[in-house]
């Protein structure tokens, strides 16, 4: 288990926040949005660069301390925790351009032979050295809702290019 404390600016003055309030995390492109579970209010956000020490996406968050100005909380230190996740079989959405609307999203399970083929590809080895790509993949893999995190990641041209390269590499293997 990995834990890191991060200071955040609160979105607005939050008189209702308390130490030990749990936070729900929503993964966006450049940051993680923090919402108080008790009040259901967005309290702030954590930039992705603040999470380098975690080496994967956090699974839990709690308010550790509050800094107040004139009796109102303006900053919080939150503890982010990453728990090791079992590695599931990879599932990628595959787009089929010629198909009708209902068939546009087809899930295909990747087997070990597919993953070995990807791992053996010098081009894939080179692409996977990119630390931002590694962080994005970890964020998807450890997200509470991986399909939401994947949809957000697909808005990045670099990640979309990576996914297309994976599909191309697997299509070459299938031939």
C-alpha angles and dihedrals in degrees: 000000000000124000131186131176117222129185116224135185109238115241092234135351104293114197092172099059119111136191109264094028108147119235131214114219126219115191115222131173099270104013148015116251114220120211123184109240093210100047097025089223125134104245103179147305140258119220115231091238089063089062100060092108091059096058089202137044117285118251098193137031133184134174109252101178138359126215113209135199116194090351095305124107111245101163134027135194108219128192114224117198130196118198118195109259124209109251107249126202107276116254120190127186109238121205117215108196096196095051127098122257095273093052097048093100114050122166116220121186115227114224127208090262090058092048091047090051091050091047092050093053110103089207092054091046089054094046092048092058089076106109093208090054090048090051092049092050091048090048091053094043094052099035117119087232106030093181090059092047090048091051090051092047091050088065087071111088090213094054092043088052090051091051091049090050090051090051092047091050091050092047090054089052091051093057 
